[in-house]
Amino acid sequence: MSDIHLRFSKTLLGSEGTFKLEVDKQLQFGEFVALFGKSGAGKTTILRILSGLESVENGYIRVGESVWLDSQNGICLPPQKRCIGFVFQHHALFPHLNVYDNICFALKDKKDRIFADELIARMDLTPLKKSKISQLSGGQSQRVALARSLISRPQILLLDEPFSALDNAMRRILQDTLKALHKHFGLTTILVSHSMSEIFALASRTFVLQNGHITRDGSNDSIFTHKLLSAKLKLKGEIIHIHKEALVCVISVLCNDEIYKIIYDPIECAQFHIGEQVIIADKAFSPILYKCDIE
């Protein structure tokens, strides 16, 4: 039996009229799942339904042995009784509270203050505990929002494009932080993102949504990686992942809406770095990478 079962439907209004959001998926605890698709496909609505912020026409949500939603039997747990952390694109922090009080706002037991201090230290926020929210940078604010979402030790962490407003350098730093937190706390994480590079860096499984339906479900390799490379290929892209093995190094490059994988010798691979702009070209009918300047 799966650890998490999501099955629900809801009529949504899109740019071209109404359409039906229909989800029937099973997840295992500890998975990192990404929701990918065009704006208006229903990605954020799935998060809101799972968190109890939005109703459904009919549905069933089970997390472990706990039933959060069963429309046939009149069960619908309110958001505060669902063990969920939620991070929005805009951090929605309380401006009148400092960093520490924002993070600890939902704490009911003073004993949890010890955990709060540990979490704050893990997020590199200890020097900012007494700072006002208005004094923080965008990256620091999202660190606070992420810490606040974890303070109640949620079973499931929901993220709605949490890093989209940040610059590339800060985005990569927070992606690394999120990945470490996901592993350390054994979270089940569901991320909404329009960025394939972000999904490729974080998620182990991706649902592709189109007009309310999950049209594809699989690993990032099976969904995003381009299988065929032309001998006349010449594309500009960004290195989003480097996987090093004993004998070879596999470099993943995002070009437009496709991800290409290039095999390199580990020694030659050392010259390339994640986030670097490169050109994929052919040499003796084999793809090769060239560095290019960033304008």
C-alpha positions as CSV (number, residue, x, y, z in Angstrom):
1,M,0.0,0.0,0.0
2,S,1.2,3.5,-0.8
3,D,2.1,6.0,2.0
4,I,0.1,8.8,0.4
5,H,-3.0,8.5,-1.9
6,L,-4.4,11.6,-3.6
7,R,-7.6,11.3,-5.6
8,F,-9.8,14.3,-6.2
9,S,-11.5,16.4,-8.9
10,K,-12.6,20.0,-9.2
11,T,-13.9,22.2,-12.0
12,L,-11.6,25.2,-12.7
13,L,-11.9,28.3,-14.8
14,G,-9.1,28.8,-17.3
15,S,-8.4,31.3,-20.1
16,E,-10.3,29.2,-22.6
17,G,-13.2,28.3,-20.4
18,T,-13.8,25.7,-17.7
19,F,-11.9,22.4,-17.4
20,K,-11.7,19.6,-15.0
21,L,-8.8,19.1,-12.6
22,E,-8.5,15.3,-12.0
23,V,-5.8,13.8,-9.9
24,D,-5.3,10.1,-8.9
25,K,-1.8,9.5,-7.7
26,Q,0.1,7.5,-5.0
27,L,3.3,8.7,-3.4
28,Q,5.8,7.2,-1.0
29,F,7.1,9.0,2.1
30,G,10.4,10.7,1.4
31,E,9.7,11.4,-2.3
32,F,10.5,14.8,-3.8
33,V,7.9,15.4,-6.5
34,A,7.7,18.4,-8.9
35,L,4.6,19.7,-10.6
36,F,5.4,21.1,-14.0
37,G,3.2,22.6,-16.7
38,K,1.9,25.9,-18.2
39,S,0.3,28.6,-16.0
40,G,-3.3,27.7,-15.2
41,A,-2.9,24.0,-15.6
42,G,-3.9,23.4,-12.0
43,K,-0.5,23.0,-10.2
44,T,-1.1,25.5,-7.4
45,T,-4.7,24.3,-7.0
46,I,-3.3,20.8,-6.2
47,L,-1.2,22.2,-3.4
48,R,-4.1,24.2,-2.0
49,I,-6.4,21.2,-2.1
50,L,-3.8,19.0,-0.3
51,S,-3.3,21.7,2.4
52,G,-7.1,22.1,2.9
53,L,-7.2,25.7,1.6
54,E,-9.5,24.8,-1.3
55,S,-12.5,22.5,-1.5
56,V,-13.2,19.8,-4.1
57,E,-16.3,18.4,-5.8
58,N,-15.3,14.9,-4.7
59,G,-12.1,13.4,-3.4
60,Y,-10.0,11.3,-1.1
61,I,-6.7,12.1,0.6
62,R,-4.9,9.6,2.8
63,V,-1.5,10.3,4.4
64,G,-0.2,7.2,6.2
65,E,-3.1,5.9,8.4
66,S,-4.8,9.3,8.6
67,V,-7.6,10.3,6.2
68,W,-7.5,14.0,5.5
69,L,-10.3,14.1,3.0
70,D,-13.1,11.7,2.2
71,S,-16.0,13.5,0.5
72,Q,-18.2,10.4,0.5
73,N,-18.0,10.1,4.3
74,G,-18.0,13.8,5.1
75,I,-14.4,14.0,6.2
76,C,-12.4,17.1,5.6
77,L,-9.7,18.0,8.1
78,P,-9.1,21.8,8.4
79,P,-5.6,23.1,7.4
80,Q,-4.4,23.3,11.0
81,K,-5.0,19.6,11.5
82,R,-3.1,18.5,8.4
83,C,0.6,18.0,9.1
84,I,1.8,20.3,6.3
85,G,4.3,23.1,5.7
86,F,3.6,25.6,2.9
87,V,6.0,28.0,1.3
88,F,4.6,30.5,-1.2
89,Q,6.4,32.5,-3.9
90,H,5.9,35.6,-1.8
91,H,7.0,34.8,1.7
92,A,4.0,36.3,3.5
93,L,5.9,37.0,6.7
94,F,4.5,39.1,9.5
95,P,6.2,42.6,9.2
96,H,5.5,43.5,12.8
97,L,7.4,40.4,14.2
98,N,11.2,39.8,14.1
99,V,12.8,36.8,12.5
100,Y,12.6,34.6,15.6
101,D,9.0,35.4,16.4
102,N,8.0,34.8,12.7
103,I,9.5,31.4,12.8
104,C,8.1,30.5,16.2
105,F,4.7,32.0,15.6
106,A,2.9,28.6,15.4
107,L,4.7,27.0,18.3
108,K,2.4,25.9,21.2
109,D,4.9,24.1,23.4
110,K,7.8,26.1,24.8
111,K,9.9,23.0,24.8
112,D,10.0,23.3,21.0
113,R,12.1,26.4,21.3
114,I,15.1,24.1,21.4
115,F,14.2,22.7,18.1
116,A,13.5,26.2,16.8
117,D,17.1,27.3,17.7
118,E,18.5,24.2,16.0
119,L,16.4,24.9,12.9
120,I,17.4,28.6,12.9
121,A,21.1,27.6,13.1
122,R,20.7,25.1,10.3
123,M,19.2,27.8,8.1
124,D,22.1,30.2,9.0
125,L,19.7,32.7,10.5
126,T,21.1,32.9,14.1
127,P,22.7,36.3,13.5
128,L,19.4,37.6,12.2
129,K,17.1,36.3,15.0
130,K,16.2,39.8,16.3
131,S,16.1,41.5,12.8
132,K,13.0,43.1,11.4
133,I,11.6,41.5,8.2
134,S,12.1,44.8,6.4
135,Q,15.8,44.5,7.0
136,L,16.2,41.2,5.2
137,S,17.1,40.5,1.6
138,G,14.9,38.3,-0.6
139,G,17.0,35.2,0.0
140,Q,17.0,35.8,3.8
141,S,13.2,36.3,3.8
142,Q,12.7,33.0,2.0
143,R,15.0,31.3,4.5
144,V,12.8,32.6,7.2
145,A,9.6,31.4,5.4
146,L,11.2,28.0,4.8
147,A,12.2,27.7,8.5
148,R,8.7,28.7,9.6
149,S,7.1,26.0,7.4
150,L,9.3,23.4,9.1
151,I,8.9,24.5,12.7
152,S,5.8,22.2,13.2
153,R,7.7,19.2,11.9
154,P,5.4,18.6,8.9
155,Q,4.9,15.3,7.1
156,I,4.6,17.0,3.8
157,L,6.3,20.2,2.6
158,L,4.5,22.1,-0.2
159,L,6.4,24.8,-2.2
160,D,4.8,27.1,-4.8
161,E,7.6,28.6,-6.9
162,P,9.4,29.7,-3.7
163,F,12.6,30.9,-5.4
164,S,11.3,32.3,-8.7
165,A,11.8,36.0,-7.6
166,L,15.5,35.5,-6.6
167,D,18.6,35.8,-8.7
168,N,20.3,32.7,-10.1
169,A,23.1,32.6,-7.6
170,M,20.8,32.9,-4.6
171,R,18.3,30.4,-6.1
172,R,21.1,27.8,-6.4
173,I,22.1,28.4,-2.8
174,L,18.5,27.9,-1.5
175,Q,18.0,24.9,-3.7
176,D,21.0,23.3,-2.0
177,T,19.6,24.2,1.4
178,L,16.2,22.8,0.5
179,K,17.7,19.6,-0.8
180,A,19.6,19.2,2.5
181,L,16.6,19.9,4.6
182,H,14.5,17.4,2.6
183,K,17.0,14.7,3.3
184,H,17.8,15.6,6.9
185,F,14.1,15.7,8.1
186,G,12.9,12.9,5.8
187,L,10.3,15.1,4.2
188,T,7.9,14.3,1.5
189,T,8.1,17.4,-0.7
190,I,5.9,18.6,-3.5
191,L,7.3,21.6,-5.6
192,V,5.5,23.7,-8.2
193,S,8.1,25.2,-10.6
194,H,8.3,26.4,-14.1
195,S,12.1,26.0,-14.1
196,M,13.3,22.7,-15.6
197,S,16.8,23.3,-14.2
198,E,15.3,23.7,-10.7
199,I,13.2,20.5,-11.0
200,F,16.2,18.6,-12.4
201,A,18.3,19.8,-9.4
202,L,15.8,18.9,-6.7
203,A,13.1,16.4,-7.7
204,S,13.3,12.7,-8.1
205,R,9.8,12.4,-9.8
206,T,7.8,14.8,-11.9
207,F,4.2,15.2,-12.8
208,V,3.5,17.1,-16.0
209,L,0.1,18.8,-15.9
210,Q,-1.9,19.8,-19.0
211,N,-5.4,21.3,-18.7
212,G,-6.0,19.7,-15.3
213,H,-4.7,16.2,-16.2
214,I,-1.4,14.6,-15.3
215,T,-0.2,13.6,-18.7
216,R,3.2,12.3,-17.7
217,D,4.6,10.8,-14.5
218,G,8.2,9.7,-14.2
219,S,11.8,10.5,-13.5
220,N,13.4,13.7,-14.8
221,D,15.5,11.7,-17.2
222,S,12.4,10.0,-18.8
223,I,10.5,13.2,-19.1
224,F,13.0,16.0,-19.9
225,T,16.1,14.4,-21.4
226,H,16.4,14.6,-25.2
227,K,17.2,11.2,-26.6
228,L,18.5,12.1,-30.1
229,L,21.5,14.3,-30.8
230,S,22.0,15.4,-34.4
231,A,25.5,15.3,-35.9
232,K,24.8,18.9,-37.0
233,L,23.8,20.0,-33.5
234,K,24.8,23.4,-32.2
235,L,22.8,24.7,-29.2
236,K,23.4,27.2,-26.5
237,G,22.4,26.1,-23.0
238,E,23.1,26.1,-19.2
239,I,24.8,23.3,-17.3
240,I,22.3,22.2,-14.6
241,H,23.8,19.0,-13.3
242,I,27.1,17.2,-13.3
243,H,27.2,13.5,-12.3
244,K,30.6,12.0,-11.7
245,E,31.2,8.3,-11.8
246,A,34.4,6.3,-11.7
247,L,35.1,6.2,-15.4
248,V,32.9,8.9,-16.9
249,C,31.3,12.2,-16.1
250,V,27.7,13.0,-17.3
251,I,27.0,16.7,-17.9
252,S,23.3,17.7,-18.2
253,V,22.7,20.8,-20.3
254,L,19.4,22.7,-20.5
255,C,18.7,24.1,-24.0
256,N,15.4,25.8,-24.4
257,D,12.9,23.2,-23.2
258,E,15.1,20.1,-23.6
259,I,17.8,18.6,-21.4
260,Y,20.8,17.0,-23.2
261,K,23.3,14.7,-21.5
262,I,26.9,14.7,-22.6
263,I,29.5,12.1,-21.6
264,Y,32.9,13.4,-20.7
265,D,36.2,12.1,-19.3
266,P,36.3,13.0,-15.6
267,I,39.6,15.0,-16.0
268,E,38.1,17.1,-18.9
269,C,34.9,17.5,-17.0
270,A,36.7,19.5,-14.2
271,Q,36.7,22.6,-16.4
272,F,32.8,22.8,-16.3
273,H,30.6,24.0,-13.5
274,I,26.9,24.1,-12.7
275,G,25.3,27.3,-13.9
276,E,27.8,27.9,-16.7
277,Q,26.7,28.8,-20.2
278,V,28.0,26.4,-22.9
279,I,27.4,25.5,-26.5
280,I,26.8,21.9,-27.6
281,A,28.4,21.3,-31.0
282,D,29.4,18.2,-32.9
283,K,33.0,16.9,-33.4
284,A,33.5,13.7,-35.3
285,F,29.8,13.0,-35.0
286,S,30.0,13.2,-31.2
287,P,28.6,16.0,-29.1
288,I,31.1,18.3,-27.3
289,L,30.8,21.3,-25.1
290,Y,32.4,24.7,-25.6
291,K,32.3,27.5,-23.0
292,C,30.7,30.8,-24.1
293,D,30.7,34.3,-22.6
294,I,27.6,35.5,-20.7
295,E,26.5,38.8,-21.9
